[in-house]
Amino acid sequence: MRLDQALAQLLPAFSRSRLQQWIKAERVWIDGKTLSPKDKVWGGEAVVLEPEADPAEVAFSPENIPLDIIYQDDTLAVINKPAGLVVHPGSGNWSGTLLNALLHHFPQVAGVPRAGIVHRLDKDTSGLMVVAKTLTAQTDLVRQLQARTVKREYLALVEGTLIGSGRVDAPIGRHPTQRVKMAVVESGKAAVTHYQVVEQLPGCTLVRCRLETGRTHQIRVHMLSLGHPLVGDPVYGKSRGSAAEFARQALHATQLELTHPVSHEHMVWQAPLPLDMEQLLQTLREKR
């Protein structure tokens, strides 16, 4: 059997692509020798592996940024991310991110790709995120996300009057002409959002959304496709109505469900609406 295939069976906690990287980096020895991923092994060989995170993925500095940690153990942590916090360093935001904060609060994640981040929230979306503290936990959580067994629910305030409940099944990809935006396009990746009306308010509707998939800007794009963009959304919103002056997209990740990577326990966390969204809702209720 190919070496990379054999290691993938022996070490299911690591992805095959990561094992291939370590083989090529000569961090794997078979009977004291380094091989290529495609070299054959026969069984009975002695295997030595020195795992190492990709330097490009961990070359960031810890920063003492306050975090609302609502749960943690040796395997994972659940964070209630505030609006305005960028998740991962990138162009224009190379510091002051959630990743920098995680490296400070959980030093062990320095050895985990992306400091244990397995999914993201937009900068101005608040709410729950799970972070892996070990490579094994990260691999397991990524597989749960791929299998769509992680359940994520959001509260969104959308423009206009939306009725009842429904399901949006529409592929999402890059906007054909505006590259900073996403859009419903035939060539996009499959995306499914379930929604249910929670409360009718003057000029807008509070909606609970449940994601089957996790595409970039998924709820924002799907609600726009229904003709009901999120209140305050600077990219997809229409900036009209009684709540148009809200300073960000009114979107909060309120509930997260998953299977614990080690104990296999079914776990659920909830985070109430942040103060800015609560104040907005209260202002709208007073206008009824």
C-alpha angles and dihedrals in degrees: 000000000000112000094238091051092049093049091048088058094043095045108034091164088075126061118244092241091055091048089051090053091053092047091052090046088055093243091129123073124191111197087339095309133103118232139181121260092254096049113115126248124192107197131270095060120134111246125203118184128183106193117212132176117236105267090220090060097051102034093114133107127244115245128192097240115155115248131193098227107188096176138007142163134160091288109041146357131213117215130196098216117209122226112264097038114118112220103211132022115257143136108337093004109066093143140023092054134135088255091058090049093049091053088056099044097038108028091180091071089071085088094051122082113259088004089283097306110149102169136013144224123208115260093256097039115096131205148059127003130167120221126195118226095194135041090240091054092046092052091049094048092048089053090050090052091049090050089049092234094125107092119210125182127189136190112222132180109214131190119256132009115312117187130214122323138305151153128257113205105177129134117244128211141141115312107258095233107014104059096189090062135069123219144178102273132163092234093052130106120274112272129180128185126178117203137187129185113244103175139357114226134177106291095348146051133229108226134186112219127194120197124218091176132025109225122161110278089354100156092040092052096041094049089049089052088059090052093254111102119186118274111257094012105152093197106037104016127104094219096225139117134044096312099041094114095063106129099230142015105294096237129130130177098226105170136031127185128182145140114264108248093225109025093033087220117153106244132190129188130183133195122195121231114283119250096260093056093043091052091049092052092047091051090051093047090054089057094059 
